[in-house]
Amino acid sequence: MKRIVLRILALMLVWAIIPSTRAQESKTLDDFKREAVAEVDKSQKPIQEMVDSIFSFAELGFQEYETSKINSTS
């Protein structure tokens, strides 16, 4: 009797999981690529401002005080 109940519970669990995996499978690789590009594009302006400010400081190697200030506040 316990085996039957355990099998039924296992089938119910599998049946509950299947619809959620089907929803994830509906996304294609192109969908994921579009999402990734959108996230990168969202951050484009702040990243470009940080890069411009870092390259505007002509600091010697290992003495990058201004650069470290910008990186620690970002």
N, C-alpha and C positions, 0 to 999 in steps of 0.2 A: 504494500500500500504506500509506503514511504517513497519507493522508487517512482511510482506513478505520479505522486504529488510533486516530487522533485523534477521529473520530466516535464510536467505541465508548467511548473514555474519557470523552468529553463526556456521552454518554447515561448512563454509569454514575454520573457525578458528579450529574447531574440526578436520577437515580433515587434516589440516596442522600439528597439534600436534600429531596425531596418528603415523606417521612414526618414529618420534623421540623417542616415548616411546617404539615402537617395537624394535628399535636398542638397547635400554637399557635392555630390557627384554631378549635379546639373551645372555647376560652374566649370567653365573650360579654362584652359591655360591662358587663352586670350583675355578672359575676364580678370584673372589674377594679375596679368601684365598691366591691364588698364588701371586696376586699383593701385598697383605699385607706382605707376607713372603719375597718377593723381596725387598720391602722398608726397612724392618727390617734388612735384610742381608746386604743391602747397608751401613747401619750405624753401623755395628757390630764392625769394627776396632776402629773408634773414641770413641765409647761408652766404649769398653773394655779398651782402654788406659786411659780414664778418671776414670773409676772404679779402675784400678790398681794404679793410682797416688793418688786417695783419700784414699785408704786403706794402702798406703805406709806411710802416715803421721799418727803417733800415737798421735793424739791430744785428749785432754780431752774434754768431752762434754761441749757444750756452749762456747768453746774457739777455735773454728775451723777456724783459720785465713787462713791457707793455702788452706783448702777445699773451703772456700768461695771465695778465689781468683780464683781457678780453675773453680768453677761453674759460676762465673760472667763473665769470659772470654770465656766460651764455647758457 
